[in-house]
Amino acid sequence: MAANISFIQQSKNRVIPVFLLFGLLSSIGWSQQTNTSYAKKVLETSEIDLLFSYYEQDGNNAAVTGGEGTEELTDATSSIVLRMPMNVDDVLTVDVGLSAYTSASSSNVNPLDGGNVTATAFDASSGESRKDLLAYINPSYQHSSKDRNTIWSADLYFSTEYDYFSFGFGGSYTRLFNEKNTELTVGGRVYLDKWNAIYPIELRSGFFDDRVTGNGTYNPNFSEFDKETRNSYSLSLSFSQILTKKMQGALFVDLVRQNGLLSTPFQRVHFGDTEDFFIDDFQLADDVERLPDSRFKLPVGGRLNYYLNDFLILRSYYRYYWDDWGITSHTASLEVPVKLTDKFTLYPTYRFYSQSAADHFYPKEGALSTSTFYTSDYDLSKYDAHQYGLGVQYKDIFANTKVFTFGLKTIDLRFNQYDRSDGLNASIITLGTTFVGN
């Protein structure tokens, strides 16, 4: 069941807290000679990345319970990324992962199935809806021209969890100019997703519980969604330029269009102009979240990296975001890698994020039953957020440490703390290792 994992998925529409990172080919000096046809391989030998992350969050504005209630959640994700040279010019990459989470807020889709003494939005139910497992596979293929000035790639994506299935495909084309000092990339992606809609227990057909209290009879004006598909289309353009011997910059823009069921079926809404009904201390839904069936997103941003000396680099990033739901946001971050020794590098980071509220966001009981669209998901509210991080990397360019026939190339360990102005707090620890074949 899709959870409200806002720290992991702020710029994504699915929960996948693992990233497949491609190296910048423009930073590699390719050896070419006039009197020979020899070309250096794009990837000399097979590489394996083993990645693990553990994430936890807490807060008191759960969308599952109508904007008020526990947001406690834990998520453990592991993945394997295998990169294989198919020949001198081509690389096949396969990224496979599992993400298992336990969510107090999602458990309250049915707060009555865990045998709790008293049902309340601020405690987790112990029923089956409190946990889920997401599995995904992302194969991709990359081809480079003989002169290494042209690169194209294509990939597929499949993921599944209890109430959601996603299929995606995409590709990109990169051209390098000006002795590889200038890089232009255009890419596109399509996701064709399908919900298996799960609604709050009290809105399901045949629901009856003699513990319901309130004035009158609980009879919400609720209807199920008539379609359960969600399609997403994106077109991206990026431009990278080496500006000086010490400075590199990049600009990018994405055009994203989504259509279909963009509401989350199990997220409750409480109206301000209807009677309240309860089971114990748990307030029953007046409806579920209703959002428009289309959305257009436009993020525009840039990066600027500056090499100070052999021990210090500044990596800055800024993004402006706009969508037709009324949200605008600003993201700014700074990472300062500090080279401690030939093998160890320290990575302190800071990230600031600020957004306006969506047109259809209402706090609990802020929406009216006469409204067309409404949500109490605080991911769509106005808030500021700060993220602080620290990482350390161990790198052995000779891969002297062996595990079976593979040599250990790098170990990355990072910790990030995330604090949001609406009270949501989160932390994540990630561990990544890279092994290279002989």
FIVOTI-946840 format. One record per residue (C-alpha): x, y, z; residue number from 1. Coordinates in steps of 0.2 Angstrom, whole numbers. Layout:
<site px="X" py="Y" pz="Z" n="NUM"/>
...
END
This chain:
<site px="0" py="0" pz="0" n="1"/>
<site px="7" py="17" pz="-5" n="2"/>
<site px="13" py="26" pz="11" n="3"/>
<site px="15" py="45" pz="14" n="4"/>
<site px="34" py="45" pz="13" n="5"/>
<site px="36" py="63" pz="10" n="6"/>
<site px="55" py="64" pz="13" n="7"/>
<site px="59" py="50" pz="1" n="8"/>
<site px="47" py="55" pz="-13" n="9"/>
<site px="46" py="74" pz="-14" n="10"/>
<site px="50" py="75" pz="-32" n="11"/>
<site px="43" py="58" pz="-37" n="12"/>
<site px="26" py="50" pz="-39" n="13"/>
<site px="31" py="33" pz="-32" n="14"/>
<site px="40" py="27" pz="-17" n="15"/>
<site px="57" py="21" pz="-22" n="16"/>
<site px="71" py="28" pz="-10" n="17"/>
<site px="86" py="21" pz="-21" n="18"/>
<site px="94" py="30" pz="-36" n="19"/>
<site px="103" py="23" pz="-51" n="20"/>
<site px="117" py="35" pz="-54" n="21"/>
<site px="126" py="36" pz="-71" n="22"/>
<site px="144" py="43" pz="-72" n="23"/>
<site px="147" py="59" pz="-82" n="24"/>
<site px="155" py="52" pz="-97" n="25"/>
<site px="161" py="70" pz="-102" n="26"/>
<site px="173" py="69" pz="-87" n="27"/>
<site px="183" py="54" pz="-93" n="28"/>
<site px="198" py="57" pz="-105" n="29"/>
<site px="196" py="45" pz="-119" n="30"/>
<site px="213" py="39" pz="-127" n="31"/>
<site px="213" py="40" pz="-145" n="32"/>
<site px="228" py="38" pz="-157" n="33"/>
<site px="229" py="42" pz="-176" n="34"/>
<site px="236" py="26" pz="-183" n="35"/>
<site px="225" py="13" pz="-173" n="36"/>
<site px="207" py="8" pz="-172" n="37"/>
<site px="208" py="5" pz="-154" n="38"/>
<site px="195" py="13" pz="-143" n="39"/>
<site px="194" py="13" pz="-124" n="40"/>
<site px="179" py="3" pz="-117" n="41"/>
<site px="165" py="14" pz="-110" n="42"/>
<site px="166" py="2" pz="-95" n="43"/>
<site px="181" py="-9" pz="-93" n="44"/>
<site px="174" py="-22" pz="-82" n="45"/>
<site px="158" py="-27" pz="-73" n="46"/>
<site px="153" py="-17" pz="-58" n="47"/>
<site px="140" py="-21" pz="-44" n="48"/>
<site px="133" py="-9" pz="-32" n="49"/>
<site px="125" py="-15" pz="-16" n="50"/>
<site px="114" py="-2" pz="-8" n="51"/>
<site px="104" py="-1" pz="8" n="52"/>
<site px="94" py="12" pz="16" n="53"/>
<site px="84" py="14" pz="32" n="54"/>
<site px="71" py="28" pz="34" n="55"/>
<site px="60" py="33" pz="48" n="56"/>
<site px="48" py="48" pz="51" n="57"/>
<site px="35" py="54" pz="63" n="58"/>
<site px="22" py="68" pz="63" n="59"/>
<site px="4" py="72" pz="68" n="60"/>
<site px="-4" py="76" pz="51" n="61"/>
<site px="-8" py="60" pz="43" n="62"/>
<site px="-18" py="61" pz="27" n="63"/>
<site px="-25" py="43" pz="30" n="64"/>
<site px="-34" py="50" pz="45" n="65"/>
<site px="-40" py="66" pz="37" n="66"/>
<site px="-25" py="78" pz="41" n="67"/>
<site px="-23" py="73" pz="60" n="68"/>
<site px="-15" py="58" pz="67" n="69"/>
<site px="1" py="48" pz="68" n="70"/>
<site px="13" py="49" pz="53" n="71"/>
<site px="25" py="36" pz="61" n="72"/>
<site px="33" py="26" pz="47" n="73"/>
<site px="49" py="15" pz="44" n="74"/>
<site px="56" py="9" pz="28" n="75"/>
<site px="70" py="-3" pz="24" n="76"/>
<site px="76" py="-3" pz="6" n="77"/>
<site px="89" py="-14" pz="-2" n="78"/>
<site px="95" py="-15" pz="-20" n="79"/>
<site px="108" py="-22" pz="-32" n="80"/>
<site px="114" py="-13" pz="-47" n="81"/>
<site px="124" py="-23" pz="-60" n="82"/>
<site px="133" py="-14" pz="-74" n="83"/>
<site px="140" py="-25" pz="-88" n="84"/>
<site px="150" py="-21" pz="-103" n="85"/>
<site px="142" py="-29" pz="-118" n="86"/>
<site px="156" py="-24" pz="-130" n="87"/>
<site px="168" py="-9" pz="-132" n="88"/>
<site px="153" py="3" pz="-134" n="89"/>
<site px="138" py="-4" pz="-125" n="90"/>
<site px="133" py="-6" pz="-107" n="91"/>
<site px="119" py="-16" pz="-99" n="92"/>
<site px="113" py="-10" pz="-82" n="93"/>
<site px="100" py="-20" pz="-71" n="94"/>
<site px="94" py="-12" pz="-55" n="95"/>
<site px="83" py="-23" pz="-44" n="96"/>
<site px="76" py="-19" pz="-27" n="97"/>
<site px="64" py="-22" pz="-13" n="98"/>
<site px="57" py="-9" pz="-1" n="99"/>
<site px="48" py="-15" pz="15" n="100"/>
<site px="39" py="-3" pz="26" n="101"/>
<site px="28" py="-2" pz="42" n="102"/>
<site px="16" py="13" pz="43" n="103"/>
<site px="6" py="18" pz="58" n="104"/>
<site px="-4" py="30" pz="47" n="105"/>
<site px="-8" py="17" pz="33" n="106"/>
<site px="-13" py="4" pz="47" n="107"/>
<site px="-28" py="16" pz="50" n="108"/>
<site px="-35" py="13" pz="33" n="109"/>
<site px="-44" py="0" pz="44" n="110"/>
<site px="-41" py="5" pz="62" n="111"/>
<site px="-53" py="-9" pz="68" n="112"/>
<site px="-44" py="-24" pz="62" n="113"/>
<site px="-30" py="-25" pz="75" n="114"/>
<site px="-39" py="-28" pz="91" n="115"/>
<site px="-35" py="-12" pz="99" n="116"/>
<site px="-44" py="-8" pz="115" n="117"/>
<site px="-48" py="10" pz="109" n="118"/>
<site px="-48" py="15" pz="90" n="119"/>
<site px="-39" py="32" pz="88" n="120"/>
<site px="-30" py="41" pz="74" n="121"/>
<site px="-14" py="44" pz="85" n="122"/>
<site px="-11" py="25" pz="87" n="123"/>
<site px="-7" py="12" pz="75" n="124"/>
<site px="-18" py="-3" pz="71" n="125"/>
<site px="-9" py="-19" pz="72" n="126"/>
<site px="-19" py="-26" pz="57" n="127"/>
<site px="-12" py="-31" pz="40" n="128"/>
<site px="-14" py="-13" pz="32" n="129"/>
<site px="1" py="-7" pz="42" n="130"/>
<site px="14" py="-15" pz="31" n="131"/>
<site px="18" py="-18" pz="13" n="132"/>
<site px="32" py="-23" pz="1" n="133"/>
<site px="37" py="-14" pz="-15" n="134"/>
<site px="48" py="-24" pz="-28" n="135"/>
<site px="55" py="-16" pz="-43" n="136"/>
<site px="67" py="-20" pz="-58" n="137"/>
<site px="74" py="-7" pz="-70" n="138"/>
<site px="85" py="-13" pz="-84" n="139"/>
<site px="93" py="-1" pz="-96" n="140"/>
<site px="105" py="-1" pz="-111" n="141"/>
<site px="117" py="12" pz="-116" n="142"/>
<site px="127" py="14" pz="-132" n="143"/>
<site px="141" py="26" pz="-135" n="144"/>
<site px="148" py="31" pz="-153" n="145"/>
<site px="166" py="27" pz="-158" n="146"/>
<site px="171" py="45" pz="-155" n="147"/>
<site px="162" py="45" pz="-138" n="148"/>
<site px="153" py="61" pz="-143" n="149"/>
<site px="136" py="53" pz="-144" n="150"/>
<site px="127" py="43" pz="-131" n="151"/>
<site px="109" py="35" pz="-132" n="152"/>
<site px="101" py="25" pz="-119" n="153"/>
<site px="84" py="16" pz="-116" n="154"/>
<site px="76" py="8" pz="-101" n="155"/>
<site px="61" py="-1" pz="-94" n="156"/>
<site px="54" py="0" pz="-77" n="157"/>
<site px="42" py="-12" pz="-67" n="158"/>
<site px="36" py="-11" pz="-49" n="159"/>
<site px="22" py="-18" pz="-39" n="160"/>
<site px="15" py="-17" pz="-22" n="161"/>
<site px="-1" py="-22" pz="-14" n="162"/>
<site px="-12" py="-9" pz="-21" n="163"/>
<site px="-2" py="-2" pz="-35" n="164"/>
<site px="7" py="-8" pz="-51" n="165"/>
<site px="19" py="3" pz="-62" n="166"/>
<site px="26" py="0" pz="-79" n="167"/>
<site px="38" py="13" pz="-87" n="168"/>
<site px="49" py="15" pz="-102" n="169"/>
<site px="60" py="29" pz="-108" n="170"/>
<site px="76" py="34" pz="-116" n="171"/>
<site px="89" py="48" pz="-119" n="172"/>
<site px="101" py="55" pz="-131" n="173"/>
<site px="117" py="65" pz="-127" n="174"/>
<site px="128" py="75" pz="-138" n="175"/>
<site px="145" py="81" pz="-133" n="176"/>
<site px="153" py="96" pz="-142" n="177"/>
<site px="168" py="108" pz="-140" n="178"/>
<site px="181" py="94" pz="-136" n="179"/>
<site px="168" py="87" pz="-123" n="180"/>
<site px="167" py="103" pz="-113" n="181"/>
<site px="149" py="105" pz="-118" n="182"/>
<site px="135" py="92" pz="-116" n="183"/>
<site px="117" py="92" pz="-121" n="184"/>
<site px="105" py="79" pz="-116" n="185"/>
<site px="86" py="76" pz="-121" n="186"/>
<site px="76" py="62" pz="-113" n="187"/>
<site px="58" py="56" pz="-111" n="188"/>
<site px="49" py="44" pz="-100" n="189"/>
<site px="32" py="36" pz="-99" n="190"/>
<site px="24" py="28" pz="-84" n="191"/>
<site px="8" py="18" pz="-86" n="192"/>
<site px="1" py="14" pz="-68" n="193"/>
<site px="-14" py="5" pz="-61" n="194"/>
<site px="-22" py="6" pz="-44" n="195"/>
<site px="-31" py="-8" pz="-35" n="196"/>
<site px="-41" py="5" pz="-25" n="197"/>
<site px="-42" py="2" pz="-6" n="198"/>
<site px="-54" py="13" pz="3" n="199"/>
<site px="-56" py="17" pz="21" n="200"/>
<site px="-65" py="3" pz="30" n="201"/>
<site px="-81" py="14" pz="34" n="202"/>
<site px="-83" py="18" pz="16" n="203"/>
<site px="-84" py="1" pz="10" n="204"/>
<site px="-100" py="-8" pz="4" n="205"/>
<site px="-108" py="-17" pz="18" n="206"/>
<site px="-99" py="-8" pz="33" n="207"/>
<site px="-109" py="-9" pz="49" n="208"/>
<site px="-103" py="-6" pz="67" n="209"/>
<site px="-114" py="-3" pz="82" n="210"/>
<site px="-101" py="7" pz="91" n="211"/>
<site px="-104" py="22" pz="79" n="212"/>
<site px="-108" py="38" pz="88" n="213"/>
<site px="-114" py="55" pz="82" n="214"/>
<site px="-130" py="65" pz="79" n="215"/>
<site px="-141" py="56" pz="66" n="216"/>
<site px="-136" py="41" pz="55" n="217"/>
<site px="-119" py="39" pz="48" n="218"/>
<site px="-122" py="39" pz="29" n="219"/>
<site px="-108" py="48" pz="19" n="220"/>
<site px="-111" py="54" pz="1" n="221"/>
<site px="-97" py="43" pz="-6" n="222"/>
<site px="-94" py="35" pz="-23" n="223"/>
<site px="-79" py="25" pz="-28" n="224"/>
<site px="-68" py="31" pz="-42" n="225"/>
<site px="-74" py="26" pz="-59" n="226"/>
<site px="-56" py="24" pz="-66" n="227"/>
<site px="-40" py="17" pz="-58" n="228"/>
<site px="-26" py="21" pz="-70" n="229"/>
<site px="-13" py="35" pz="-69" n="230"/>
<site px="-2" py="39" pz="-84" n="231"/>
<site px="13" py="51" pz="-82" n="232"/>
<site px="23" py="58" pz="-97" n="233"/>
<site px="40" py="68" pz="-95" n="234"/>
<site px="51" py="77" pz="-107" n="235"/>
<site px="68" py="83" pz="-100" n="236"/>
<site px="82" py="94" pz="-107" n="237"/>
<site px="99" py="97" pz="-99" n="238"/>
<site px="114" py="107" pz="-104" n="239"/>
<site px="131" py="106" pz="-96" n="240"/>
<site px="146" py="116" pz="-99" n="241"/>
<site px="164" py="117" pz="-92" n="242"/>
<site px="166" py="135" pz="-89" n="243"/>
<site px="184" py="136" pz="-83" n="244"/>
<site px="197" py="124" pz="-77" n="245"/>
<site px="189" py="125" pz="-60" n="246"/>
<site px="170" py="128" pz="-63" n="247"/>
<site px="157" py="118" pz="-71" n="248"/>
<site px="138" py="123" pz="-73" n="249"/>
<site px="122" py="114" pz="-79" n="250"/>
<site px="105" py="120" pz="-83" n="251"/>
<site px="89" py="108" pz="-84" n="252"/>
<site px="71" py="109" pz="-87" n="253"/>
<site px="57" py="95" pz="-86" n="254"/>
<site px="40" py="95" pz="-93" n="255"/>
<site px="28" py="83" pz="-84" n="256"/>
<site px="10" py="79" pz="-88" n="257"/>
<site px="0" py="67" pz="-77" n="258"/>
<site px="-18" py="60" pz="-81" n="259"/>
<site px="-30" py="48" pz="-72" n="260"/>
<site px="-33" py="44" pz="-54" n="261"/>
<site px="-21" py="57" pz="-45" n="262"/>
<site px="-30" py="55" pz="-29" n="263"/>
<site px="-25" py="43" pz="-16" n="264"/>
<site px="-41" py="32" pz="-13" n="265"/>
<site px="-38" py="28" pz="6" n="266"/>
<site px="-34" py="46" pz="12" n="267"/>
<site px="-49" py="53" pz="22" n="268"/>
<site px="-57" py="70" pz="21" n="269"/>
<site px="-68" py="78" pz="35" n="270"/>
<site px="-80" py="92" pz="30" n="271"/>
<site px="-83" py="107" pz="41" n="272"/>
<site px="-102" py="108" pz="37" n="273"/>
<site px="-107" py="90" pz="41" n="274"/>
<site px="-110" py="80" pz="57" n="275"/>
<site px="-95" py="71" pz="65" n="276"/>
<site px="-96" py="52" pz="68" n="277"/>
<site px="-84" py="42" pz="78" n="278"/>
<site px="-80" py="24" pz="83" n="279"/>
<site px="-71" py="26" pz="100" n="280"/>
<site px="-60" py="41" pz="97" n="281"/>
<site px="-58" py="38" pz="79" n="282"/>
<site px="-67" py="50" pz="67" n="283"/>
<site px="-75" py="42" pz="52" n="284"/>
<site px="-73" py="49" pz="35" n="285"/>
<site px="-85" py="61" pz="26" n="286"/>
<site px="-76" py="57" pz="9" n="287"/>
<site px="-59" py="53" pz="2" n="288"/>
<site px="-47" py="64" pz="-6" n="289"/>
<site px="-53" py="71" pz="-23" n="290"/>
<site px="-41" py="80" pz="-34" n="291"/>
<site px="-41" py="85" pz="-53" n="292"/>
<site px="-38" py="71" pz="-65" n="293"/>
<site px="-24" py="80" pz="-74" n="294"/>
<site px="-8" py="89" pz="-68" n="295"/>
<site px="6" py="99" pz="-77" n="296"/>
<site px="23" py="101" pz="-68" n="297"/>
<site px="37" py="112" pz="-73" n="298"/>
<site px="54" py="111" pz="-63" n="299"/>
<site px="68" py="122" pz="-69" n="300"/>
<site px="85" py="122" pz="-61" n="301"/>
<site px="104" py="122" pz="-62" n="302"/>
<site px="120" py="116" pz="-54" n="303"/>
<site px="136" py="125" pz="-51" n="304"/>
<site px="152" py="115" pz="-46" n="305"/>
<site px="168" py="124" pz="-41" n="306"/>
<site px="185" py="116" pz="-38" n="307"/>
<site px="194" py="126" pz="-24" n="308"/>
<site px="209" py="114" pz="-22" n="309"/>
<site px="214" py="96" pz="-21" n="310"/>
<site px="205" py="95" pz="-4" n="311"/>
<site px="189" py="105" pz="-7" n="312"/>
<site px="175" py="106" pz="-19" n="313"/>
<site px="159" py="116" pz="-19" n="314"/>
<site px="143" py="108" pz="-26" n="315"/>
<site px="128" py="120" pz="-27" n="316"/>
<site px="110" py="117" pz="-34" n="317"/>
<site px="94" py="127" pz="-36" n="318"/>
<site px="77" py="122" pz="-43" n="319"/>
<site px="61" py="132" pz="-45" n="320"/>
<site px="45" py="122" pz="-47" n="321"/>
<site px="28" py="126" pz="-53" n="322"/>
<site px="12" py="116" pz="-56" n="323"/>
<site px="-6" py="120" pz="-61" n="324"/>
<site px="-12" py="114" pz="-44" n="325"/>
<site px="-6" py="130" pz="-37" n="326"/>
<site px="10" py="124" pz="-29" n="327"/>
<site px="27" py="134" pz="-32" n="328"/>
<site px="43" py="129" pz="-23" n="329"/>
<site px="61" py="133" pz="-21" n="330"/>
<site px="75" py="121" pz="-18" n="331"/>
<site px="93" py="125" pz="-14" n="332"/>
<site px="107" py="114" pz="-8" n="333"/>
<site px="125" py="114" pz="-5" n="334"/>
<site px="137" py="100" pz="-3" n="335"/>
<site px="156" py="102" pz="1" n="336"/>
<site px="166" py="86" pz="-1" n="337"/>
<site px="182" py="87" pz="9" n="338"/>
<site px="196" py="75" pz="4" n="339"/>
<site px="204" py="69" pz="21" n="340"/>
<site px="216" py="57" pz="13" n="341"/>
<site px="219" py="48" pz="-4" n="342"/>
<site px="205" py="36" pz="2" n="343"/>
<site px="193" py="45" pz="13" n="344"/>
<site px="182" py="60" pz="9" n="345"/>
<site px="169" py="68" pz="20" n="346"/>
<site px="153" py="75" pz="13" n="347"/>
<site px="143" py="88" pz="23" n="348"/>
<site px="127" py="94" pz="15" n="349"/>
<site px="113" py="106" pz="18" n="350"/>
<site px="96" py="107" pz="8" n="351"/>
<site px="82" py="120" pz="10" n="352"/>
<site px="65" py="118" pz="3" n="353"/>
<site px="50" py="129" pz="3" n="354"/>
<site px="33" py="127" pz="-5" n="355"/>
<site px="16" py="136" pz="-6" n="356"/>
<site px="0" py="126" pz="-3" n="357"/>
<site px="-10" py="118" pz="-17" n="358"/>
<site px="-27" py="126" pz="-22" n="359"/>
<site px="-37" py="111" pz="-15" n="360"/>
<site px="-28" py="109" pz="1" n="361"/>
<site px="-38" py="110" pz="17" n="362"/>
<site px="-34" py="106" pz="35" n="363"/>
<site px="-45" py="95" pz="45" n="364"/>
<site px="-63" py="101" pz="43" n="365"/>
<site px="-58" py="115" pz="32" n="366"/>
<site px="-66" py="109" pz="16" n="367"/>
<site px="-85" py="110" pz="13" n="368"/>
<site px="-96" py="96" pz="6" n="369"/>
<site px="-101" py="107" pz="-9" n="370"/>
<site px="-82" py="108" pz="-15" n="371"/>
<site px="-77" py="99" pz="-30" n="372"/>
<site px="-59" py="95" pz="-25" n="373"/>
<site px="-51" py="93" pz="-8" n="374"/>
<site px="-37" py="85" pz="1" n="375"/>
<site px="-30" py="86" pz="19" n="376"/>
<site px="-13" py="79" pz="13" n="377"/>
<site px="0" py="90" pz="21" n="378"/>
<site px="13" py="86" pz="7" n="379"/>
<site px="2" py="98" pz="-3" n="380"/>
<site px="1" py="111" pz="11" n="381"/>
<site px="12" py="126" pz="13" n="382"/>
<site px="28" py="122" pz="23" n="383"/>
<site px="47" py="125" pz="24" n="384"/>
<site px="60" py="111" pz="26" n="385"/>
<site px="78" py="109" pz="31" n="386"/>
<site px="89" py="94" pz="28" n="387"/>
<site px="106" py="91" pz="36" n="388"/>
<site px="118" py="78" pz="31" n="389"/>
<site px="135" py="70" pz="33" n="390"/>
<site px="143" py="56" pz="23" n="391"/>
<site px="160" py="48" pz="22" n="392"/>
<site px="167" py="39" pz="7" n="393"/>
<site px="181" py="26" pz="6" n="394"/>
<site px="188" py="24" pz="-11" n="395"/>
<site px="202" py="11" pz="-17" n="396"/>
<site px="206" py="15" pz="-35" n="397"/>
<site px="216" py="-2" pz="-36" n="398"/>
<site px="202" py="-12" pz="-28" n="399"/>
<site px="214" py="-22" pz="-17" n="400"/>
<site px="201" py="-29" pz="-5" n="401"/>
<site px="193" py="-44" pz="-13" n="402"/>
<site px="176" py="-52" pz="-11" n="403"/>
<site px="176" py="-68" pz="-21" n="404"/>
<site px="182" py="-62" pz="-38" n="405"/>
<site px="177" py="-44" pz="-36" n="406"/>
<site px="187" py="-30" pz="-29" n="407"/>
<site px="180" py="-17" pz="-17" n="408"/>
<site px="181" py="0" pz="-25" n="409"/>
<site px="170" py="11" pz="-14" n="410"/>
<site px="160" py="12" pz="2" n="411"/>
<site px="148" py="26" pz="5" n="412"/>
<site px="140" py="29" pz="22" n="413"/>
<site px="128" py="44" pz="24" n="414"/>
<site px="115" py="51" pz="36" n="415"/>
<site px="102" py="64" pz="33" n="416"/>
<site px="90" py="73" pz="46" n="417"/>
<site px="75" py="81" pz="39" n="418"/>
<site px="64" py="94" pz="48" n="419"/>
<site px="48" py="101" pz="41" n="420"/>
<site px="39" py="116" pz="48" n="421"/>
<site px="22" py="107" pz="50" n="422"/>
<site px="30" py="95" pz="63" n="423"/>
<site px="35" py="81" pz="52" n="424"/>
<site px="53" py="74" pz="56" n="425"/>
<site px="63" py="61" pz="47" n="426"/>
<site px="80" py="53" pz="46" n="427"/>
<site px="88" py="41" pz="34" n="428"/>
<site px="104" py="32" pz="34" n="429"/>
<site px="111" py="24" pz="18" n="430"/>
<site px="125" py="12" pz="14" n="431"/>
<site px="132" py="9" pz="-3" n="432"/>
<site px="146" py="-2" pz="-9" n="433"/>
<site px="154" py="-4" pz="-27" n="434"/>
<site px="163" py="-19" pz="-32" n="435"/>
<site px="172" py="-21" pz="-49" n="436"/>
<site px="177" py="-37" pz="-58" n="437"/>
<site px="194" py="-43" pz="-63" n="438"/>
END
